[in-house]
Amino acid sequence: MRAIHSNDSGVTAMLEYIITFVFAFIIFTILLSMFDGMFIQGPERTVSVVQFADVGNDVTAKILDTYLIAPASGNVSTVFNMPQTAAGRDYLLDIRPSANGWDKEIVVHSPYTNLNLSVTLNGVDSTIPIVGSTSSVSPVHRVKYDS
């Protein structure tokens, strides 16, 4: 019976390949999990920043256009489109006071990546108070001015 255990001539090339493949797979999985930030999170953050800047600038332009055509008395209402996702995720858009205290800024925020991007609305808040927020998954986005 001892001769069977000490005889290694029964080890086949197929078993070698399986052991080598399993070992390489384990090493590759460990390396991939270690480099998640570089291969997955880094590009996702870069794409999110670019797309958030585009959305923020687009909404700022829509608000400024509405501000420029707003009558002294009356109302203006317009509907605008926003992409439903940025980097494959939905996002929130909020108008908040800026750090300088006299302007407002549009803050585009993703709860998934915890990324905030601010675009300033220069000088509009001094003549027309601006408030509001929306989500990218909302069916209708509207800018409305009542005087």
N, C-alpha and C positions, 0 to 999 in steps of 0.2 A: 504494500500500500504506500510505503514511503517513496518508492520509485516514481509513482504517478505524480506526487506533489513536487518533487524536485526536477521533474522533466519539463523543460519549458519549450520543447519543440512544438507543442500544440498551440502556441500563441500565433495568431494569424495576423496578416497585414491589415485585415479589416478591423480587428480590435485595436490595433495601433492607430488607425485613422480615426476611429470613434473617440479614443482617449485624447488624441491631439485636438480634434474638433471641439470636444467639450471643454478642454483646458483653454483653448483660444477663445471660445465663446464666453467663458467666465471672465477672462481678462478684458475682452472687448466691452462687455456689459459694465464692468467696474469703471473702465476708462470713460465710457459714454456718460455714466451717471456723475462722474467727477467733472466733466466738461459741459454739463447742462447749461450753465450760465453763459458760456462762450458760444456754444453752438445753437442754443434755442432762445434763451432769454435776451441775449444781446441784440440779435437781429430783430426780435419782436419789439423791443424797446425803441430801436432806431426807426422802424416802420411806424410805430405808434406816434413818435414825436413829429415826424414829417406829416402824417395824416391829421394829427390834432392841430398842427399849425395851419394846414389848409382849411380845416373846418372852422377854426377860430377866425381866420382872416375872412372867410366867406360870410360868416354870420356878422362880423363887424361891418363888412361892406353893406350887407342888407340893412342893418340898423342905421348906418350913416345915410344910406340912400333914402330910407323912410324919414329920417330926421330932416334931410334937405328939402323934401317935398311936403313936409307937414305944414298945414295951414295954421294961421294964427288962431282961428277958431274953427272947430270941426274935428273930423277924425280921419285917420288913414289906417287901413289894415291890409296886410299882404301876407301871403303864405309862401314859405320857402322850403326847399328840399335839403336834406342832410343825408349823407351816407348812413346806412343802418349799422355798419360796423367799421371799425378801424383796427387793422391788424387782426381781423377775425373776431373781434370782441365788441360788444355794445359799450356805450360810454354816456356820460352825463355832461350837460352844458349848463353853466350857472353864471349869472352876472353878479359880481361882488364889488365892494369898494376896493380900489387899488391901494397900494402901500403908501402912495403920496397923499391920500386923503381927499383929493378933489376930483379925481377921475374914477371911472368904473373900469372894470376889466372882465373880459369873458374868460372863464376858467373851464377848460375841457378836461374832464377827469375820467379815468378808468378805474373802477374798483378792483379789477382783476390784476392789473399791473401796478396799481397804486401810483400812477403817473399823473401829474398835473401839468398843464401848459396854459399860460395866461397870455391873452392878447388885449392890449389896452384900447379902450374907447376914449380917445382924447377929446376933452372939453364938451362932450355931449351932455353929460350929467349936470353941468352948470345951468343949462336952460331947460332941459327936459329930464325929469327924474326917470331913471331906467331901473326896472326890476324884472326878475323872471328867471326861469330855468326850464329845461326840457331834457328829455332822454332821447337817444338815437332810435329807440324802438317805438317811440310815439308815432302814430300815423300822420299827424298834422303838426307842423311847426309854424307859428304865426308871430309876426311883429305887428303890434297894434298901438296906435297913438290916439288919445282922446284929449281934446283941450276944452 
